[in-house]
Amino acid sequence: MDNLEQLDFNDKHILDKILEWRNDETTRKFSNNTNLISKDIFEKILNKYKECSIKPLLIKFQKNVVGIITFVKSDDKIFIGINIDPNFRSKKIGFLALTELTTKNYLPNEEIFAQIKKDNSPSIKLFQKFFEFKAETNDYLLFSRKFNNLL
C-alpha cells in the first residue's frame, strides 16, 4: 500500500478540505483547540506544520484524499496528529495509514509523540497498537515511538 503522500501547501482544494475536517464537530471535541478554526488561525497552523522537519502526509483511500497525518514541533518534541474525513471514519483508515507510516521510510530517526485526550477512545485504541504509553495527565495520555528508519 502506497497511500501516503506529502501535502502540497499550494493545493487550495486540499487545504480547504483539511480545514473542513478540522472544523468537524467530532474532530474539535477531541482536539486541543475545540473552537472553530478560522482561515487566519488555519494559516498559523499550516505555518507550524511547515516549521517542523517532517512534512504533513495526505492519506489516500481508493485514490481519494481522506485524511492527513501532521507533525508539529513543540518543546523540542515532535507530535503527530491524524485527521480523517468524517465520511471515512470507522473504515480503519487511521490503522492503514499508521501501518504504512511505521513500516516504510517516511520518518526520521527520532522519537515521535502522540498526545491524546482521555475521552478520545478511538484514537487511544489506534495509537496503543503502534506507540508505547509514556505518561498520563488529568486530560491526556502521552504515547511515543522511536523511529529508526532514515528518510
ZIRAMO-V118336 format. One record per residue. N is the residue number from 1. RES is the residue in one letter. NEAR is the number of other ideal C-beta (glycine too) atoms within 12 Angstrom. Layout:
n=N res=RES near=NEAR
n=N res=RES near=NEAR
//
This chain:
n=1 res=M near=18
n=2 res=D near=18
n=3 res=N near=27
n=4 res=L near=33
n=5 res=E near=24
n=6 res=Q near=24
n=7 res=L near=30
n=8 res=D near=18
n=9 res=F near=20
n=10 res=N near=11
n=11 res=D near=18
n=12 res=K near=14
n=13 res=H near=14
n=14 res=I near=29
n=15 res=L near=26
n=16 res=D near=16
n=17 res=K near=28
n=18 res=I near=38
n=19 res=L near=26
n=20 res=E near=24
n=21 res=W near=34
n=22 res=R near=37
n=23 res=N near=26
n=24 res=D near=25
n=25 res=E near=15
n=26 res=T near=23
n=27 res=T near=32
n=28 res=R near=22
n=29 res=K near=18
n=30 res=F near=29
n=31 res=S near=28
n=32 res=N near=22
n=33 res=N near=21
n=34 res=T near=19
n=35 res=N near=15
n=36 res=L near=18
n=37 res=I near=26
n=38 res=S near=14
n=39 res=K near=18
n=40 res=D near=12
n=41 res=I near=17
n=42 res=F near=26
n=43 res=E near=16
n=44 res=K near=16
n=45 res=I near=30
n=46 res=L near=31
n=47 res=N near=15
n=48 res=K near=24
n=49 res=Y near=32
n=50 res=K near=21
n=51 res=E near=18
n=52 res=C near=29
n=53 res=S near=17
n=54 res=I near=31
n=55 res=K near=28
n=56 res=P near=36
n=57 res=L near=34
n=58 res=L near=38
n=59 res=I near=43
n=60 res=K near=27
n=61 res=F near=25
n=62 res=Q near=13
n=63 res=K near=11
n=64 res=N near=18
n=65 res=V near=35
n=66 res=V near=31
n=67 res=G near=42
n=68 res=I near=42
n=69 res=I near=44
n=70 res=T near=36
n=71 res=F near=33
n=72 res=V near=30
n=73 res=K near=23
n=74 res=S near=16
n=75 res=D near=10
n=76 res=D near=11
n=77 res=K near=21
n=78 res=I near=32
n=79 res=F near=31
n=80 res=I near=42
n=81 res=G near=41
n=82 res=I near=41
n=83 res=N near=40
n=84 res=I near=39
n=85 res=D near=29
n=86 res=P near=22
n=87 res=N near=18
n=88 res=F near=27
n=89 res=R near=25
n=90 res=S near=14
n=91 res=K near=20
n=92 res=K near=21
n=93 res=I near=35
n=94 res=G near=37
n=95 res=F near=27
n=96 res=L near=29
n=97 res=A near=40
n=98 res=L near=38
n=99 res=T near=22
n=100 res=E near=27
n=101 res=L near=39
n=102 res=T near=26
n=103 res=T near=17
n=104 res=K near=20
n=105 res=N near=16
n=106 res=Y near=31
n=107 res=L near=31
n=108 res=P near=20
n=109 res=N near=17
n=110 res=E near=23
n=111 res=E near=23
n=112 res=I near=38
n=113 res=F near=31
n=114 res=A near=38
n=115 res=Q near=33
n=116 res=I near=35
n=117 res=K near=28
n=118 res=K near=16
n=119 res=D near=17
n=120 res=N near=29
n=121 res=S near=14
n=122 res=P near=25
n=123 res=S near=34
n=124 res=I near=25
n=125 res=K near=18
n=126 res=L near=33
n=127 res=F near=36
n=128 res=Q near=21
n=129 res=K near=21
n=130 res=F near=31
n=131 res=F near=30
n=132 res=E near=18
n=133 res=F near=20
n=134 res=K near=22
n=135 res=A near=17
n=136 res=E near=15
n=137 res=T near=12
n=138 res=N near=9
n=139 res=D near=16
n=140 res=Y near=25
n=141 res=L near=28
n=142 res=L near=27
n=143 res=F near=31
n=144 res=S near=24
n=145 res=R near=28
n=146 res=K near=19
n=147 res=F near=27
n=148 res=N near=14
n=149 res=N near=17
n=150 res=L near=11
n=151 res=L near=15
//
